[in-house]
Structures are given as C-alpha cells and as structure tokens.
Amino acid sequence: MDMQPLHASFDDQDQAEEAIRKLASLRGNRFRMERAVHGDDFGSGAAVAPAAGTMNELAGELLAGSSIEAGAELGHEPPAALFSLSLDIPAEAAKQARKVIEQAGGRVH
C-alpha cells in the first residue's frame, strides 16, 4: 500500500483528536501530534523543554511573556496555540483525509 505523508495544524487539541479518530478509520498511521508554544522566539517553534537550572533561561522565559503582553497592548496579538499533526495515509484516501482534517477545523500544509 502506497502511503503519503500529511501535515496539518489545529487551533485546539479536541479538533486534532477528533481528526485522528476519523483518520485512523481511513487506515492512517504514524500519528504524531505536537503543541506549539510561545517562547523567546514568539511562537515560531515547537515545544522544547528548557534545561533546568540557569538564571538566564528563567529570565528569558519571564521576559518572553512580558514581551508578548506588550505586543498585545500595541495591538499585535500572538498567534493562538496550535497543535500540529503529522501522519501517513494511504494514497487512495489522501483526498478524503484532507476533507476530514478541514471538517475538524484543521488546515492541511
């Protein structure tokens, strides 16, 4: 069976989980869901656990939050927390899988 990779993003975890349940019935596999977080780079990366122990890291986390708040006061809202989903789907079900993702509130990339 020829498998095709798919990548999508969702605004919340419930949407992503709903899509996973439906995509599993289409014989999707290798599901991987990750939550994007806001940090020093203002949300452009995926969640990474910081190394414990240094004051610089703690200060960076604290300052990142205040920078986001300041941006919100200036009318620049940070993007919503996103959940990214990647999976493999049989090629013959790819079109239907895209529709499932969109119906669940996701965006295919």
N, C-alpha and C positions, 0 to 999 in steps of 0.2 A: 504494500500500500504506500503510495507516494504521499509524504507528509509535507505540509507547508507551514512555515513559522508565521505567527500573527502576534502583533504587539498592539495593545490598547491602553487607554487611561480612563479612569473613572473619578468622579468627584467624591465618592464615599465608598466605604468598604462594603456596605449592603449591596450596592449596584454591582460591584465586582464579583461578590459571592453569588449573586443571582445569575450572572453571566456564566460563571464557572459551572454551576449546576447544569445549565442548559447546554453548554459547550461539551460537557462530559458525555451527554447523551448523543452528541454528534461524533463521538469517539475521539475527542480532543485528549491530548495527554501532555505531560511535562509542564503542567501549570506552575507558574511562578508569579506570585503577587508581592509587590513591594510598595511601601508607603514612602512617598517623597516628603521631606521635611524642610522647613525653613531654617537656615543656619547662617554662617558667616557669608555665604555666597548668595543669600536671599532666595533660597529655594530652588536653585538650578540643579541640585544634585539629589541623589537618592540617600536614604537614611544610612548614616555611618555612625557606629558607636564611638564616642570620643575616648581616647586613652585617659585613664584616671590619673589624678594626682598633681597636675601642674596648675599654677595660678593663672598662667596665660590662657589656657584653654577655658577655664572658668570665666575669666574676664571676657574672652571672645564670645562665649555663649550669652553672657549678660548684655554685652554691648550690641550683639546682633538683634536681640529682642527690642532694645530701645530704638535702634535704627529703623526697624520695621514699624514701630509705633510712630516715630517721627514721620516716616513716609506716609502713613495713613492720615496723619494730621494735615499733610500737604496735599492730600487727595490722591496719593499713589497707594492703592490697596495692594497688599501682596497677593499672589495667586492662592486660590484655595488649595488645601492639602489634597494631593492627588494620589491615587492608587494606580500603579502601573501593573499590567498583566501581560505576560508572555506565555505562549503555548504553541504546541504543534497540532495541526488539524489536517485530516485527510484532504487532499487537493480537491476532491469532488464535493466536499462540504464547505469549502472556503467561503463561497458567496453567502451561504446560509449562516455561517459563523459570524460574518461581518454584520449581517442583519440582526442577529441575536445580540451582539455587542451594542449596536446602536439602539435597539429597543430597550436594553437595560440601562441606557443613559451614558454609555461609553463612547469613546472616539477611537477609531482604528487608525494606526500610524503606519 
